[in-house]
């Protein structure tokens, strides 16, 4: 089964039924739920760079509109205040079926093509919907609710733990050599994300988790990290 075929099964058997069972109505690839004073919209979107070789990436764009929003606006899908990863534990970064862009079906790991277990993907994404995404969105009844909750979700997304995960993920994705250029690249990454030397040194266990879930789980770059600090 191709990555796209797997994605189609996940949408058909997990995501769309999950949204419909929660009271969302479809408008093209957008699913909307009219609340007391607003309309909550969830748009299913895919990467334009998907292929059989690179795998298939898709995500959920989520936004809130006035209650009387025209249906054509929802169908157009030109929105996306947040993505579903903001609602997931650790910003979705430690998810076995996510990349930095969205849900990742197949693709490569250690330079070898993957054939991910479809049933396990369905189970995990179904749990994302039922345990995290839909319950948190269910709390939204007004635009004011949305703004307050969005602020809280984004604060969690920018917590120190998530920033450390982002740093370790950034390191793991880079080609590194023991030269000045590589060390400078890691120093810039640390500065851009805003994590301290002490925080990095104290969280090797977190790096190991990130490494194990990365595209290159057999490339241990902890020595590079220590050399760059």
N, C-alpha and C positions, 0 to 999 in steps of 0.2 A: 504493500500500500504506500502511495506517495505521501510526502508531507502535506500537500494540499488536500488529498483525500482524507487524511487523518483530521486535519483542521475542519473540514466539512462535517465529519462525523461528530466532532466535539461541539460544533455550533448547533447541529441538528438535535443531538441527544442530551446535551448538558446545558449549554448557555441559553439558547432560546427557550427551551422548556422551563428552565430555572427562572428566567425573567418573566415569562408569561404566568407561571404559577404564583409569582409575587405580585401580580396585578399590572404588569407593564403591557402596553399595547404597541404593536409594531407599526412603524411608518418607514418602509424601506428597510435599511440596515440599522435604523434607530428604533429604540424601544423607550416609550415614555410612560410616566406614571403621574397622573394629575393629583396633586396634593391640595391641602386646604387653601393655600394662597400662592401656589407655584406649580410648575411642571418640571419634573425631574427627567432628564433624557440621558440614555446610555447608547452610545454609538459604537458598533463593532467596526474596527478598522484594521486593515492589513498593510504590511510594508510593501512598497513598490519594488523592492529588490528581492522578493521571494523567488526561490527557484528550487528545483529538485536537488541541486548540489548544495546550496547554502541552507536549506531548510525553510520552514514557513513561520513567520512571525506575525502575530496579531495582538491587539490590545483593545481595551474599552476606554473610549473617551466619555467623560461624564460632565454634565453641565446642568444648570438650572435656568429656566426661562419664566417669564410671566405666565400666569395660568392660561391666558388667551392666545398663546403663541400660535401662529399659523402652522398648519401641518406641513406646508411646503418648506418652511424653515427647518423643521425637524428632519425632513427627508434629505435636504441638501447636505446636512451633516457637517457644516463648516463651523465647528465648535470643538471645545475640549478643554475645559478649565482644569480638570485633573484627569489622571489615568488611574486605573484600578490598583496599581501597585502602591499608591499612597495609602490605601485602605488595608494593605496586607502587612503581616508581621515583618519587621526589618525592611520595610519598603519593598518587599518582594525580592531583595537581592540574594537571599539564601534559599530561594525556591528552586527545586530541581528542574522545573520546566519553564524557566524564565531567563531571558537575557536582559541587558540594560534597556532594550527597546520594548519588550513585551513578552508574551508567551512564545516560547521557542519550540517548534516541533522539528525533531531530527537535526539536521546540520552536521557539523563536524566536532569531534573531540579527539585530542591528540592526533590530529591530522587524518583521522579515520571517519568515514561516514557513519552516522548513527541510525539505528532503527528502533526508536523508543517504543516502549510498551504502551499501546493505545489505551488499554483498560486502566492502567495506572495513571496515565495523564488525565483521563476522564474523571477518575476518582478524586485526584488532587484538585483539579479545577472546580469540580462540583463542590468540594469542601471549601474552597476559596469563596465561592458564591454564597453558600448556605451559612458559613460561620463568620465571614468577615464583610464581604462586599454588600450584600443585600441587607443584613441587619443594621449596618451603619447608615446606609442610605435610607432605611425605613424611618430614621429619626428626623428626617427633613420634611417639614410641613410648610415652611415659609422661606423666602429669600434670605431673611435675617438668620434663620436656622442654618441655612447653607453657608453663609459667610462665617458664622462662628465656628461651625464644625470644620469647615475647610481650613481655617486658621489653626485649629487644634491638630488636625491630621497632618498638615504641613510642618508643624512644630515637631511632631513625632518623627516625621520623615527626615528632619534635619537634626535629629538627636545625635549625641556624640557616638553612640554605638553604630548608627547607620553611616555616619561620616567615616568611621574607621573601616567599615565594610567596603565603602566606596573606594577608599584609598587602597586597600588590599586588592580589590578587584582591578583597579587601574594598574597596579604593579603587575599583577598576574597576566594582564593582557599585553604587556609591552615586551618587545624583544630587548634584552639587556645584555651588556657585556661589561667586564670590569674596566671601564674606561671613564674618562671625565664626562663625556656626553651622557652616558647612562646615569651616572650619579647626579648630574645636574637635572636630568629629566625627573628623577624621583624626588629631588628636593623641591622642584617646582610643583609637582603633584601634591606633595605634603603641604606646601604653602597655600596652594589654591583651595584645597579641601579644608584646611584649618585644623589639623590634628597635631598634637605635641609629640616630642620624642618619647617622653615617659609613657604616654598613652599607647603609642605603637609598641614599645618594648613590652608592656604589660599584657598585650593581647595577641600573643603568638597563637593561642588556641583558636582565636577568631580567624586569623590568617589561614590556619589549617582547614577550617570549614570552607572558607572562600575558595581556597586552592582545590579542594576536593570536588567542588561544584563547577569549577571553571572549565573552559574549553581545553585547558592544558594542565590537568590534575597531576601529571607526573613531572612537572617542571617546578622544582622548589626554589623560590626566589627569596627566602628569608635572609640568606647571607647578603644578597644585594641590598635588601632593606636596611640591615644593620650597617652596612658599609656607607650608605647614603646619609645616615643620621648624623 
